[in-house]
């Protein structure tokens, strides 16, 4: 898998679906019922890298392969670097040649410009044009090749039967340095798929992006900006250094006349598709068409690291080409055919058409109805889901590429409908008012509380129907205020909240009349019970006091009797003499 999706970062915004020129994005459900995330369908992808640029969450990432090159170097294998022509415009260096020194510090034995392969490919195109009047679409861009093979196979016959500059250069390096490993470095994602094709025959072992290169340098503690400019190995590629900009092939092949009808340069997938359709229609096709998937050419590749705009990158590339020409002087171009025979540049193509099943009208209608579209008037064709029309999205659903819940207007309508059902069914009153206190919505319960129909309330100030003190306080404090109010003979508990984002006031009303009456009844019951208890206590106290009084009297009488008895005993029987001592 070349392009992966980090599920934890994907926020199902569908921006990648909207941006992908061939809709090679499948939106699938996650572990939770409401979770949706977008993944790249590798077999349908043309690897133009649009989704990588457009994803606002950075959820799309390219498979990193730096570890493969590190392993080669660790094992003592010789490594040759093929540096894409766009390096001069794509890297944030004041002198592009500093990167050559950085690559040598990483351990590369050979560092050459991929533009050498571009020279070979341009001359192959030139030779073909000189011997045939057959219309040709350049095959230098692997994304364009995938676009034609997967979506416009009728145009395969027009593709130039030549490999890309990277593959040509890889073959040259392998031929020149037997046993060497070739690593291509550039701004392109499609190269990672291209080098794995059977017809590439192992010409390039690993394809890295500029991003992978800069991360590798950082990990190794190498600051390319601090290194002296280096020197490339091998012959000078000449004008092929312009291949990275649109029109570069035409310039190198000597077919760059700006007003020549027989040659056209187009960049950007949309323009490429338009030109391909022109070829298929055979409506006076030009002799040679240079197609590049990235707008402005490879200098705008998905992993171009320059912060300059397109004009700035193009100017930087031209400045590098001019400085190289001054530095190297006028040189006799090498015999490119002896460096790599023409048969080594030849290739074939494969019909890899992406088939989309077409639903019947009944099946299509059933899918549309699942998102509330029962007639053509219901089809908004807003494009929020990423598809240009509701029917296109329904076909994607039929093919398992999309989910019905991607329809944002439908989901909003459903959410609002559910919210309305909940609000209407609530026994509590709900009043929505502007910050100034003008009513804009009430539910059925609030109608009953206010004692007037909804249509009478809407557009009127709250003060006409109830005390608006809490509304004004909530608007003033921009917070929440709660308390109790009376509306007629009802006691209403209310909470008024200020919604900052909407600048609205929402009041929740609860009729607590019965509750307060019950509380009053319970209070009376308790009070009566307390009163009865008090009476019992008072009676018990009175009885206790009486008992205490009786006990006091009998105790006094008992004391007198006992005192008299003790006296008799002490003095002896009456009429007897007291014992003598």
Buried (B, 14 or more C-beta within 10 A) or exposed (E): EBBBBEBEBBBBBBBBBBBBBBBBBBBBEEEEEEEBBBBBBEEBBBBBBBBBBBBEBEBBBBEEBBEEBBEBBEEEBBBBBBBBBBBBBBBEBEBBBBBBBBBBBBBBBBBBBBBBBBBBBBBBBBEBBEEEEEBBBBBBBBBBBBBBBBBBBBBBEBBBEBBBBBBBBBBBBBBBBEEBBBBBBBBBBBBBBBBEBEEBBEBBBBBBBBBBBBBBBEEEEBEBEEBEEBEBBBBBBBBBBBBBBBBBBBBBBEBBEEEEEBBBBBBBBEBBBEBBEBBBEEEEBBBBBBBBBBBBBBBBBBBBBBEBEBEEBBEBBBEBBEBBBEEEEEEEEBEBBEBBEBEBBEBEBEEBEBEEEEBEEEBBBEBBEBBBBEEEEBBBEEBBBBBEBBBBBBBBBBBEBBBBBBBBBBBEEBEEEEEEEEBEEBEBBBBBBBBEBEBEBBBBBBBBBBEBEBEBBEEBBBEEBBBBBBBBBBBEEEEEBEEEBEBEEBBBBBBBBBEEEEEBBBBBBBBBBEEBEEEEEEEEEEEEEEEEEEEEEEEEEEEEEEEEEEEEEEEEEEEEEEEEEEEEEEEEEEEEEEEEE
